[in-house]
């Protein structure tokens, strides 16, 4: 039992559990001593690469680290543009209410329908990503982002703006649904922590910077320029997406996926689990399944790989990634809502994100009226603390995620357990829940507390949110990488539909129950959600074993 994680009684090797550190603490006669394994030798202790890269130069794991980082930065920048559209109206709610002669709930629904568009489109896009890869969806999302933002800025009616917002949500879907899975495509386990922190900062943290600008832009140039600037900057970034973000989905031989591969020996046969609907046969492998890396066994002929040309890498498609039926892939995420770990990931990040949306919806109503009478500019400035909180969350999660995993692995005889990632929820419990309680108390009496303390506690909420999303995303990628795309789709659906529901009821809830009582209830719910991490940490390994042996997708005919 490693650090409180119960060992499984049914499987000797549970998918997700891997040997990472090849040092003296490792059992001396363990099979990973095979010299054909590939290592990261840049540090003082050689680190076994998980998953093992193939010998194909087109395998993203074989690309230079700088190239992978450039791709991730480009996608993160475009993600910032996309998700910025979610809370972008928070500071200009009153301006739009007066312009379109609509009440606050109707203006809040401009945000709600954006989230709904993201959720619905995400399901379709994930199925497409499974069949044809990620690149065509990043291209589609980027182009649609430019067009829909220009449309929103040119809207002269509420209905036109509403539909533009729906399509902005559709444009956001590829980035929200796929960018964390792309980290799993391009990086080894020991490289993912800081990168996952960056992508989650881009997805969920950087959005809090846009309301700061939106109020000032509205006052100086008018509200349409809030959208025009998004269209302009997205258009500037579009060529980088077209030219420098090749396809990252890759059909790797199953035995190389050492984090999810479980070999079942029956005399001379080795049965590899099917990955993305394509079971790799020995004729397409770079070596025998008993070997951990791609080095061929004696008597086997190596596969001759050819590096893809620049022209080929620029194509939106480079072949099917799965031969499964599209409709069955479309349905794959839904049974996974019954999976405890994936449901945990949905609520640990979705609920906290929903509460920040809730705060964004009501913050204008709280501060626009007496006694502070904030305008659009000062209301936008209220998001300064939230943005600082997002940066702090990025720093804390980026530092702790990889450091804690390496520390615990080293003291666990070189064995890495994905449950080590769950420990990051502890800072979310401390900072996020304290922020929710504090925001409810201080914002209910701004005459006594002023604007600073609500902003301070809002920063803690966002800090906790970013840390929680990083923890859940890392756990899903490390423990269930073979279904990570579907798992992130579940998170996307839950988060967006939950947030959409909150936009319907936010103002009425505040008016009926009062600010302090409402946020006390919200914070208490979040405490319970965070505490659900304890049983998952303790029983998570057994859960991984159970659901490997009782695969929900196989049971529903969607494997």
Buried (B, 14 or more C-beta within 10 A) or exposed (E): EBEEBBEBEEBEBBBBBBBBBBEEBBEEEEEBEEEEBBBBEEEEBBBBBBBBBBBBEBBBBBBEEEEBBBBBBBBBBBBBBBBBBBBBBBBBBBBBBEBBEBEBBBBBBBBBBBBBBBBBBBBBBBBBBBBBBBBBBBBBBBBBBBBBBBBBBBBEEBEEBBBBBBBBBBBBBBBBBBBBBBBBBBBBBBBBBBBBBBBBBBBBBBBBBBBBBBBBBBBEEEBBBBBBBBBBBBBEBBEBBBEBBBBBBBBBBBBBBBBBBBBEEEEEEBEBBBBBBBEBEBEEBBBBBEBBBBBBEEEBEEBEBEEBEEEEBBEBEBEBBBEBEBEBBBBBBBBBBEBBBBBBBBBBBBBBBBBBBBBBBBBBBBBBEEEBEBBBBBBBBBBBBBBBBBBBBBBBBBEBBBEBBBEBBBEBBBBBBBBBBBBBBBBBBBBBBBBBBBBBBBBBBBEEBEBEBBBBBBBBBBBBBBBBBBBBBBBBBBBBBBBBBBBBBBBBBBBBBBBBBBBBBBBEBBEEEEBBBBBBBBBEBBEEBBEBBEEBBBBBBBBBBBBBEEBBBEEBEBB
